[in-house]
Amino acid sequence: MKRPENLIYAVDELPPLAKLPVLGLQQVALISIYLIIFVIILRHAGTPPEMARQALSLSMIALGLGALLQAVWKGPVGSGYLAPPVLSAMYLQASLTALEHGGLPLVFGMTMVAGGVESALAWVLPRLRRVFPPVVSGVIVAAVGFEVGLIGIKEVLDVNGSLGPASFASHFVVANLTLAAMAGFSVWGRGFFRLFCALLGILVGVVAAMPLGLFTPEALKQLAGTPVFALPRFHYPGYAFDLSVLLPFLVAAIAAGLRTAGVITTSQQINDDDWVKPEMQSIRGGILADGLSCVISGFLGSAGLSSSPSSVGISKATGATSRYIALAVTAWFGFLAFFPKVAMAFLALPPAVTGAALIFTGSILLVSGIKLITSNPLDTRKTFIVGISLLLGLSRQVFPAYYQKLAPWMQPLTGSTLAIATLVAILLNLLFRLGNRRSASLTIKGEGPAWTQIEDFLQRQGKIWELKPEMLALASRSAKEAFDLIVAQTLSPGPVTLELSFDDPELSLGISYQGNPLNLTAIMPAPAKISEDIPFSQGLSGSWRCLCRDSSCRGEPGGDCRITLVF
């Protein structure tokens, strides 16, 4: 890796011991906001205050262990980057569904199952790009945003009618003020204020809620009576498993795995100025660490965890991406777990504040999904994948009575917006792939400059197929290099044919000719050995294996030869 100049402490550098706790505390402050996700689950379960407090303390321990697992850089587990997990909104709706069917034991048991599934996906998820292209991944993230946002809206609007008219007015004012503060700090804030917009918004909501009486006397009494220091105790919470709620957790596990792959890829880019393509071993270790963290969280009696883009964002903003900061994060959460007033403070937050925080989080997830969907141009196929899957998914919220009347075997498949949208998006994507491969060819016979012919051909097909500019640039560069090598080594006396094939998300470039095969390995010198005696194109061809997902050269001397590059 080439160390970026804007980093103060790169991934493998140890910060001064005096600064390490401060850098860790920044991450802890950001991660702690997501404890609200578990607070919502505990409230829906009607958990007694003392048990809820213990559960939140154990959640902190799970978060600390998760940060440590992710930072491990040797062995199969861990990405080697600072990418600590948070209590993920991905698992919120699945946990609430499990809560209705079997209470907290079912939530904890299925969370461990989801973690196990994600751990298993670490070995295959990077290969499932055809099943989960950006359009499908975007639908999944957008559906999570819808679900989380709607849960928040139900709390803000008091859909269940638990508040009187006077109390609702104060509740509504505080909710809107909290949401406005979060959005305001995010839009107009700079530096610290923008990074911690959610935390600052919660503080604004707390300050506004106190004089309006939104903190119940019971909650304040419990907070005052909670000891300052106490050992976290592990009470066997009980675990349950039920196939009827398996699908929502499977979808959440897949979404968490995809999200972790994106987070680790971003970490790689931040820490390497020469970054070209994702390093799959690191991503695989990161997904495995994320899944094991989820298993640990469920075992300790908490909700699902997943790596947080926000944590990587604050690392980039502060220039401190050192993996050793994870040690400070682990130490801080272990320390805070012994101070139960911290956990009780989160449990005392009024619904107006937690509801606004869920709307804020849901909005970010929704827009993140839209960005994923539109990261590639939308054609007719993708339009129907997005439109049909999201409309059918939202129909679960609009017409719940209809879905409750479906056959029992269909209930697990239609239990949530996320489950419906994901299944429909995957099925439509696989269906619409039939007949989606597009091909074109160009034969270079020597009429006119070869480079011009190649460039015109690729630009024309790229425009027709709406290829991403960076993919087109890589294909153009590689095609020109290959032709230069064939000419420089006089491998073929006759014409050379370029065959271009696109099946989203892969672009395949085949170069065929009659003559002698190109020995790619023999002409790929290490950068340190490149000299003026070696043709520039031969030295440059060493980049093929960095730029391409796959490359191969086949043929027999004097026969048919072919170079295949897959982007």
C-alpha positions as CSV (number, residue, x, y, z in Angstrom):
1,M,0.0,0.0,0.0
2,K,1.1,3.6,-0.7
3,R,0.4,5.7,2.4
4,P,-1.8,8.7,1.7
5,E,-0.3,12.0,2.8
6,N,-3.5,13.2,4.4
7,L,-3.4,10.5,7.1
8,I,-2.0,11.3,10.5
9,Y,-2.0,7.7,11.7
10,A,-2.3,5.1,8.9
11,V,-3.8,1.6,9.4
12,D,-0.5,0.0,10.6
13,E,0.8,2.9,12.7
14,L,0.5,3.0,16.4
15,P,-0.6,6.4,17.7
16,P,1.0,7.9,20.8
17,L,-0.4,6.2,23.9
18,A,-1.5,9.6,25.2
19,K,-3.7,10.2,22.2
20,L,-5.0,6.6,21.7
21,P,-7.8,6.9,24.4
22,V,-9.1,10.2,22.8
23,L,-9.1,8.6,19.3
24,G,-11.0,5.6,20.7
25,L,-13.5,7.8,22.6
26,Q,-14.4,9.6,19.3
27,Q,-15.4,6.2,17.9
28,V,-17.3,5.2,21.0
29,A,-19.3,8.4,21.1
30,L,-20.4,7.7,17.5
31,I,-21.1,4.0,18.0
32,S,-23.1,4.6,21.2
33,I,-25.8,6.4,19.3
34,Y,-26.9,3.2,17.8
35,L,-27.7,1.7,21.2
36,I,-31.1,3.3,20.5
37,I,-31.8,0.4,18.2
38,F,-31.7,-2.1,21.1
39,V,-33.6,0.3,23.4
40,I,-36.5,0.2,20.8
41,I,-36.4,-3.6,20.9
42,L,-36.4,-3.7,24.7
43,R,-39.3,-1.3,25.0
44,H,-41.4,-3.3,22.5
45,A,-40.6,-6.4,24.7
46,G,-41.7,-4.6,27.9
47,T,-38.4,-5.6,29.5
48,P,-38.0,-4.8,33.2
49,P,-35.6,-1.8,33.8
50,E,-32.9,-3.8,35.6
51,M,-32.9,-6.6,33.0
52,A,-32.8,-4.0,30.2
53,R,-29.9,-2.2,31.9
54,Q,-27.9,-5.4,32.1
55,A,-28.7,-6.2,28.5
56,L,-27.3,-2.8,27.4
57,S,-24.2,-3.2,29.4
58,L,-23.6,-6.6,27.8
59,S,-24.3,-5.0,24.4
60,M,-21.3,-2.6,25.1
61,I,-19.1,-5.6,25.7
62,A,-20.3,-7.2,22.4
63,L,-19.5,-4.0,20.6
64,G,-16.0,-3.8,22.1
65,L,-15.3,-7.4,21.1
66,G,-16.6,-6.8,17.6
67,A,-14.3,-3.9,17.1
68,L,-11.4,-6.0,18.2
69,L,-12.3,-8.9,15.9
70,Q,-12.6,-6.6,12.9
71,A,-9.1,-5.1,13.5
72,V,-7.3,-8.4,13.5
73,W,-5.0,-8.5,10.5
74,K,-3.5,-12.0,10.7
75,G,-5.5,-15.2,10.2
76,P,-8.9,-15.9,8.6
77,V,-10.9,-13.6,10.9
78,G,-10.7,-9.8,10.7
79,S,-10.2,-7.3,7.9
80,G,-7.2,-5.6,9.6
81,Y,-8.9,-2.2,9.4
82,L,-10.6,0.1,11.9
83,A,-14.2,-0.7,11.1
84,P,-16.0,-1.3,14.4
85,P,-19.6,-2.6,14.3
86,V,-22.7,-0.9,15.6
87,L,-26.1,-2.2,16.7
88,S,-27.5,-2.3,13.2
89,A,-30.8,-1.0,11.9
90,M,-30.6,-3.9,9.4
91,Y,-31.8,-6.2,12.1
92,L,-34.5,-4.0,13.7
93,Q,-37.5,-5.2,11.8
94,A,-36.4,-8.8,11.9
95,S,-36.0,-8.5,15.7
96,L,-39.4,-7.0,16.1
97,T,-40.9,-9.8,14.0
98,A,-39.2,-12.4,16.2
99,L,-40.3,-10.5,19.3
100,E,-44.0,-11.0,18.3
101,H,-43.5,-14.8,17.7
102,G,-41.3,-15.8,20.6
103,G,-40.1,-12.8,22.7
104,L,-36.5,-11.9,23.4
105,P,-35.2,-15.5,23.5
106,L,-36.2,-15.8,19.8
107,V,-34.5,-12.5,19.0
108,F,-31.3,-13.7,20.6
109,G,-31.4,-17.1,19.1
110,M,-32.1,-15.9,15.5
111,T,-29.5,-13.2,15.9
112,M,-26.9,-15.9,16.4
113,V,-28.3,-17.8,13.4
114,A,-28.0,-14.7,11.3
115,G,-24.4,-14.2,12.4
116,G,-23.6,-17.8,11.5
117,V,-25.2,-17.3,8.1
118,E,-23.1,-14.1,7.5
119,S,-20.0,-15.9,8.6
120,A,-20.7,-18.7,6.0
121,L,-21.4,-16.0,3.4
122,A,-17.8,-14.7,3.9
123,W,-16.6,-17.4,1.5
124,V,-19.2,-17.0,-1.2
125,L,-20.7,-13.5,-1.0
126,P,-17.9,-11.8,-3.1
127,R,-18.7,-14.4,-5.9
128,L,-22.5,-13.6,-5.9
129,R,-22.1,-10.4,-7.8
130,R,-24.6,-11.6,-10.4
131,V,-27.2,-12.4,-7.8
132,F,-26.6,-9.1,-5.8
133,P,-25.7,-6.4,-8.4
134,P,-25.9,-2.8,-7.2
135,V,-29.6,-2.5,-8.2
136,V,-30.6,-5.5,-5.9
137,S,-28.3,-4.4,-3.1
138,G,-29.7,-0.9,-3.4
139,V,-33.3,-2.2,-3.1
140,I,-32.3,-4.1,0.0
141,V,-30.8,-1.1,1.7
142,A,-33.7,1.2,0.6
143,A,-36.2,-1.3,2.0
144,V,-34.3,-1.3,5.4
145,G,-34.5,2.5,5.3
146,F,-38.3,2.4,4.7
147,E,-38.8,0.0,7.6
148,V,-36.6,1.8,10.1
149,G,-38.1,5.2,9.1
150,L,-41.6,4.0,9.4
151,I,-41.0,2.6,12.9
152,G,-39.7,6.0,13.8
153,I,-42.7,7.7,12.3
154,K,-45.0,5.5,14.3
155,E,-43.3,6.6,17.5
156,V,-43.3,10.2,16.5
157,L,-47.0,10.2,15.5
158,D,-48.0,8.0,18.5
159,V,-49.9,5.7,16.2
160,N,-50.8,3.5,19.1
161,G,-52.5,6.4,20.9
162,S,-50.7,6.0,24.2
163,L,-50.5,9.8,24.8
164,G,-53.2,12.3,25.7
165,P,-53.7,15.5,23.6
166,A,-51.6,17.7,25.9
167,S,-48.7,15.2,26.1
168,F,-48.8,14.5,22.4
169,A,-48.3,18.2,21.6
170,S,-45.1,18.3,23.7
171,H,-44.0,15.0,22.3
172,F,-44.5,16.2,18.7
173,V,-42.6,19.4,19.3
174,V,-39.6,17.6,20.9
175,A,-39.6,15.0,18.1
176,N,-39.5,17.7,15.4
177,L,-36.9,19.7,17.2
178,T,-34.7,16.7,17.6
179,L,-35.0,15.7,13.9
180,A,-34.4,19.3,12.9
181,A,-31.3,19.6,15.0
182,M,-29.9,16.3,13.5
183,A,-30.6,17.4,10.0
184,G,-29.4,20.9,10.6
185,F,-26.0,19.9,12.0
186,S,-25.7,17.4,9.2
187,V,-26.5,19.9,6.4
188,W,-24.9,23.2,7.8
189,G,-22.5,21.8,10.4
190,R,-18.7,21.6,9.9
191,G,-16.1,19.4,11.4
192,F,-17.1,18.1,14.9
193,F,-20.8,19.3,14.5
194,R,-21.3,17.5,11.3
195,L,-19.6,14.3,12.4
196,F,-21.6,14.1,15.6
197,C,-24.9,15.5,14.2
198,A,-27.0,12.6,15.5
199,L,-25.5,12.7,19.0
200,L,-25.9,16.5,19.2
201,G,-29.5,16.2,18.0
202,I,-30.2,13.7,20.8
203,L,-28.8,16.1,23.3
204,V,-31.0,18.9,21.9
205,G,-34.0,16.6,22.3
206,V,-33.1,15.7,25.8
207,V,-32.7,19.4,26.8
208,A,-36.1,20.2,25.2
209,A,-37.9,17.2,26.7
210,M,-36.9,17.9,30.4
211,P,-38.9,21.1,31.0
212,L,-41.9,19.7,29.0
213,G,-42.1,16.7,31.3
214,L,-41.5,14.0,28.7
215,F,-39.2,12.1,31.1
216,T,-41.5,10.0,33.2
217,P,-41.1,10.1,37.0
218,E,-40.5,6.4,36.9
219,A,-37.6,6.7,34.5
220,L,-36.0,9.5,36.4
221,K,-36.4,7.6,39.7
222,Q,-34.8,4.5,38.1
223,L,-32.0,6.6,36.7
224,A,-31.3,8.2,40.1
225,G,-31.5,4.9,41.9
226,T,-29.1,3.1,39.5
227,P,-25.6,2.7,41.1
228,V,-22.7,4.5,39.6
229,F,-20.5,1.4,39.5
230,A,-21.6,-2.2,39.2
231,L,-20.3,-5.4,37.6
232,P,-22.2,-6.4,34.5
233,R,-23.9,-9.7,35.1
234,F,-24.6,-12.3,32.5
235,H,-28.1,-13.8,33.1
236,Y,-28.8,-16.7,30.8
237,P,-31.4,-15.0,28.6
238,G,-32.7,-18.2,27.0
239,Y,-32.5,-18.8,23.2
240,A,-35.2,-19.9,20.9
241,F,-35.2,-20.8,17.2
242,D,-38.1,-20.7,14.7
243,L,-38.1,-21.3,11.0
244,S,-41.1,-19.0,10.5
245,V,-38.9,-16.0,11.2
246,L,-35.8,-17.3,9.5
247,L,-36.2,-15.3,6.2
248,P,-36.1,-11.8,7.7
249,F,-32.9,-12.7,9.5
250,L,-31.4,-14.3,6.4
251,V,-32.1,-11.1,4.4
252,A,-30.6,-9.0,7.2
253,A,-27.5,-11.2,7.3
254,I,-27.0,-10.8,3.5
255,A,-27.5,-7.0,3.8
256,A,-25.0,-6.8,6.7
257,G,-22.5,-8.9,4.6
258,L,-22.9,-6.6,1.6
259,R,-22.6,-3.5,3.8
260,T,-19.4,-4.9,5.4
261,A,-17.9,-5.6,2.0
262,G,-18.5,-2.0,1.1
263,V,-17.2,-0.6,4.4
264,I,-13.9,-2.7,4.1
265,T,-13.5,-1.7,0.5
266,T,-13.8,2.0,1.5
267,S,-11.2,1.4,4.2
268,Q,-8.9,0.0,1.7
269,Q,-9.3,3.0,-0.6
270,I,-8.7,5.4,2.3
271,N,-5.5,3.7,3.3
272,D,-3.9,3.2,-0.1
273,D,-3.2,5.9,-2.7
274,D,-2.4,3.2,-5.2
275,W,-5.7,1.3,-4.7
276,V,-6.9,-0.3,-7.9
277,K,-9.4,-3.1,-6.9
278,P,-10.8,-4.6,-3.7
279,E,-8.5,-7.0,-1.8
280,M,-10.8,-10.0,-1.4
281,Q,-9.0,-11.7,1.5
282,S,-9.4,-8.6,3.7
283,I,-13.1,-8.4,2.7
284,R,-13.7,-12.1,3.4
285,G,-12.0,-11.7,6.9
286,G,-14.1,-8.6,7.5
287,I,-17.4,-10.4,6.7
288,L,-16.4,-13.3,8.9
289,A,-15.5,-11.0,11.8
290,D,-18.8,-9.2,11.3
291,G,-20.8,-12.5,11.4
292,L,-18.9,-13.7,14.5
293,S,-19.6,-10.4,16.2
294,C,-23.3,-10.9,15.6
295,V,-23.1,-14.4,17.1
296,I,-21.4,-13.0,20.2
297,S,-24.0,-10.3,20.5
298,G,-26.9,-12.8,20.3
299,F,-25.2,-15.1,22.8
300,L,-24.8,-12.2,25.3
301,G,-28.4,-11.3,24.9
302,S,-28.3,-8.4,22.4
303,A,-29.3,-7.5,18.9
304,G,-27.6,-7.9,15.5
305,L,-24.3,-6.0,14.8
306,S,-22.9,-4.7,11.5
307,S,-19.9,-2.6,10.5
308,S,-20.7,1.1,10.3
309,P,-19.8,3.4,7.4
310,S,-20.0,6.3,9.9
311,S,-17.1,4.9,11.9
312,V,-15.0,4.7,8.7
313,G,-16.1,8.2,7.8
314,I,-14.9,9.7,11.1
315,S,-11.6,7.9,10.7
316,K,-11.1,9.5,7.3
317,A,-12.2,12.9,8.5
318,T,-9.8,12.9,11.5
319,G,-6.9,11.2,9.5
320,A,-6.7,8.4,12.1
321,T,-7.3,5.0,10.6
322,S,-4.9,3.0,12.7
323,R,-6.2,-0.4,13.6
324,Y,-4.8,0.0,17.1
325,I,-7.6,2.5,17.8
326,A,-9.8,-0.6,18.0
327,L,-8.0,-1.6,21.2
328,A,-9.0,1.8,22.7
329,V,-12.6,1.2,21.5
330,T,-12.7,-2.2,23.2
331,A,-11.2,-0.8,26.4
332,W,-13.7,2.1,26.5
333,F,-16.8,-0.2,26.0
334,G,-15.4,-2.6,28.6
335,F,-15.0,0.4,31.0
336,L,-18.5,1.8,30.3
337,A,-20.1,-1.6,30.9
338,F,-19.2,-1.2,34.6
339,F,-21.1,2.1,34.8
340,P,-24.8,1.2,34.7
341,K,-26.0,4.8,34.7
342,V,-24.8,5.1,31.1
343,A,-27.1,2.3,30.0
344,M,-30.0,3.6,32.1
345,A,-29.6,7.0,30.5
346,F,-30.4,5.5,27.1
347,L,-33.4,3.6,28.5
348,A,-34.7,6.8,29.9
349,L,-34.8,8.6,26.5
350,P,-38.4,9.6,25.7
351,P,-40.0,8.1,22.5
352,A,-40.0,11.5,20.9
353,V,-36.2,11.5,20.8
354,T,-35.7,7.8,19.8
355,G,-38.4,8.1,17.1
356,A,-36.7,11.1,15.6
357,A,-33.4,9.3,15.6
358,L,-34.9,6.4,13.8
359,I,-36.4,8.7,11.1
360,F,-32.9,10.3,10.7
361,T,-31.3,6.9,10.4
362,G,-34.0,5.6,8.0
363,S,-33.6,8.6,5.8
364,I,-29.8,8.0,5.4
365,L,-30.3,4.3,4.7
366,L,-33.1,5.1,2.1
367,V,-30.9,7.6,0.2
368,S,-27.9,5.2,0.4
369,G,-30.0,2.6,-1.3
370,I,-31.0,5.0,-4.0
371,K,-27.4,5.9,-4.6
372,L,-26.6,2.2,-5.0
373,I,-29.4,1.7,-7.4
374,T,-28.4,4.7,-9.6
375,S,-24.6,3.9,-9.4
376,N,-25.1,2.4,-12.8
377,P,-27.4,3.8,-15.5
378,L,-31.0,2.5,-15.2
379,D,-32.3,0.6,-18.2
380,T,-35.8,-0.9,-18.6
381,R,-34.9,-4.1,-16.7
382,K,-33.5,-2.3,-13.7
383,T,-36.5,0.1,-13.7
384,F,-38.9,-2.8,-13.3
385,I,-36.7,-4.5,-10.7
386,V,-36.7,-1.4,-8.5
387,G,-40.3,-0.3,-9.1
388,I,-42.0,-3.7,-8.7
389,S,-39.9,-4.9,-5.7
390,L,-40.3,-1.7,-3.7
391,L,-44.0,-1.3,-4.5
392,L,-44.8,-4.9,-3.5
393,G,-42.6,-4.4,-0.4
394,L,-44.4,-1.3,0.7
395,S,-47.8,-3.0,0.1
396,R,-47.0,-5.0,3.2
397,Q,-47.2,-1.8,5.3
398,V,-50.3,-0.5,3.5
399,F,-52.4,-3.7,3.4
400,P,-51.2,-5.8,6.4
401,A,-54.6,-7.5,6.7
402,Y,-54.3,-9.0,3.2
403,Y,-50.9,-10.6,4.0
404,Q,-52.2,-12.0,7.3
405,K,-54.8,-14.0,5.3
406,L,-52.1,-15.7,3.1
407,A,-51.4,-19.4,3.5
408,P,-49.2,-20.3,6.5
409,W,-46.2,-21.4,4.3
410,M,-46.2,-17.9,2.7
411,Q,-46.1,-16.0,6.0
412,P,-42.3,-16.2,6.5
413,L,-41.8,-15.0,2.9
414,T,-44.1,-12.0,3.3
415,G,-43.5,-11.0,6.9
416,S,-41.9,-7.6,6.2
417,T,-41.2,-5.0,3.6
418,L,-37.6,-6.1,3.5
419,A,-38.4,-9.8,2.9
420,I,-40.8,-9.1,0.1
421,A,-38.7,-6.5,-1.6
422,T,-35.5,-8.6,-1.4
423,L,-37.2,-11.8,-2.8
424,V,-38.9,-10.0,-5.6
425,A,-35.7,-8.0,-6.6
426,I,-33.6,-11.2,-6.6
427,L,-36.2,-13.2,-8.7
428,L,-36.7,-10.3,-11.2
429,N,-32.9,-9.8,-11.5
430,L,-32.4,-13.5,-12.3
431,L,-35.4,-13.5,-14.7
432,F,-34.3,-10.4,-16.6
433,R,-30.8,-11.7,-17.0
434,L,-32.1,-14.1,-19.6
435,G,-31.1,-12.7,-23.0
436,N,-29.3,-9.8,-21.4
437,R,-25.8,-10.6,-22.6
438,R,-24.8,-8.2,-25.4
439,S,-21.9,-8.9,-27.8
440,A,-20.0,-7.1,-30.5
441,S,-16.8,-7.7,-32.4
442,L,-14.1,-5.8,-34.4
443,T,-11.6,-7.2,-36.8
444,I,-8.4,-5.2,-37.3
445,K,-6.9,-6.0,-40.7
446,G,-4.4,-3.1,-40.9
447,E,-6.5,-0.5,-42.6
448,G,-5.9,2.7,-40.6
449,P,-4.3,3.2,-37.2
450,A,-5.2,0.2,-34.9
451,W,-5.5,2.4,-31.8
452,T,-8.1,4.6,-33.5
453,Q,-10.2,1.6,-34.6
454,I,-10.1,0.1,-31.1
455,E,-10.9,3.4,-29.4
456,D,-13.8,4.2,-31.8
457,F,-15.2,0.6,-31.4
458,L,-15.1,0.7,-27.6
459,Q,-16.5,4.2,-27.3
460,R,-19.4,3.3,-29.6
461,Q,-20.3,0.1,-27.7
462,G,-19.8,1.8,-24.4
463,K,-22.4,4.4,-25.3
464,I,-24.9,1.9,-26.6
465,W,-24.5,-0.4,-23.6
466,E,-24.2,2.6,-21.1
467,L,-21.0,1.3,-19.6
468,K,-19.4,3.0,-16.7
469,P,-16.6,5.4,-17.9
470,E,-13.9,3.8,-15.6
471,M,-14.7,0.3,-16.8
472,L,-14.6,1.5,-20.5
473,A,-11.3,3.2,-19.9
474,L,-9.7,0.0,-18.4
475,A,-11.0,-2.1,-21.3
476,S,-9.7,0.4,-23.8
477,R,-6.3,0.6,-22.2
478,S,-6.0,-3.2,-21.9
479,A,-7.1,-3.8,-25.6
480,K,-4.4,-1.3,-26.8
481,E,-1.8,-3.0,-24.7
482,A,-2.6,-6.4,-25.9
483,F,-2.5,-5.3,-29.6
484,D,0.9,-3.6,-29.0
485,L,2.3,-6.8,-27.5
486,I,1.0,-8.9,-30.4
487,V,2.6,-6.5,-32.9
488,A,5.8,-6.0,-31.0
489,Q,6.5,-9.7,-30.7
490,T,5.2,-10.5,-34.2
491,L,2.8,-13.1,-32.8
492,S,0.3,-13.0,-35.7
493,P,0.8,-12.3,-39.4
494,G,-2.9,-11.9,-40.0
495,P,-5.9,-10.0,-38.6
496,V,-6.7,-9.6,-34.9
497,T,-10.3,-9.8,-33.7
498,L,-11.7,-8.0,-30.6
499,E,-14.8,-9.6,-29.1
500,L,-16.7,-7.5,-26.5
501,S,-19.3,-9.0,-24.3
502,F,-21.3,-7.3,-21.5
503,D,-23.5,-9.1,-19.0
504,D,-24.0,-6.7,-16.1
505,P,-21.9,-6.3,-13.9
506,E,-19.1,-8.0,-16.0
507,L,-17.5,-6.8,-19.2
508,S,-15.5,-9.5,-21.1
509,L,-12.9,-8.6,-23.7
510,G,-11.6,-11.4,-25.9
511,I,-8.7,-10.9,-28.4
512,S,-8.4,-13.7,-31.0
513,Y,-5.8,-14.3,-33.7
514,Q,-3.8,-16.9,-35.7
515,G,-0.2,-17.3,-34.6
516,N,1.8,-17.8,-31.4
517,P,0.3,-17.5,-27.9
518,L,1.2,-14.6,-25.7
519,N,3.1,-15.7,-22.6
520,L,1.7,-13.2,-20.1
521,T,3.7,-14.5,-17.1
522,A,7.0,-14.3,-18.9
523,I,6.6,-10.6,-19.8
524,M,5.3,-9.4,-16.5
525,P,8.4,-8.1,-14.8
526,A,8.2,-6.7,-11.3
527,P,8.1,-2.9,-11.3
528,A,11.6,-2.6,-9.8
529,K,12.9,-4.6,-12.8
530,I,11.3,-2.4,-15.5
531,S,14.0,-0.7,-17.5
532,E,14.5,1.0,-20.9
533,D,15.4,-2.3,-22.4
534,I,11.9,-3.6,-21.9
535,P,9.1,-2.2,-24.2
536,F,6.8,0.1,-22.2
537,S,3.7,-1.9,-23.2
538,Q,5.3,-5.1,-21.8
539,G,6.0,-3.5,-18.4
540,L,2.5,-1.9,-18.4
541,S,0.9,-5.3,-19.1
542,G,1.7,-6.3,-15.6
543,S,-1.2,-4.2,-14.5
544,W,-3.7,-6.5,-16.1
545,R,-3.9,-8.8,-13.2
546,C,-4.6,-5.8,-10.9
547,L,-7.2,-4.3,-13.1
548,C,-9.1,-7.4,-14.2
549,R,-11.1,-9.9,-12.1
550,D,-9.8,-12.6,-14.4
551,S,-7.3,-12.9,-17.2
552,S,-6.1,-15.8,-19.3
553,C,-4.0,-16.5,-22.5
554,R,-4.6,-19.7,-24.4
555,G,-3.4,-21.2,-27.7
556,E,-1.0,-23.4,-29.5
557,P,2.0,-22.2,-31.6
558,G,0.8,-21.6,-35.1
559,G,-2.8,-22.1,-34.2
560,D,-5.8,-20.3,-32.7
561,C,-4.8,-18.1,-29.8
562,R,-7.0,-16.1,-27.5
563,I,-6.5,-13.5,-24.7
564,T,-9.5,-13.1,-22.3
565,L,-9.9,-10.2,-19.8
566,V,-12.8,-9.8,-17.5
567,F,-13.6,-6.5,-15.8
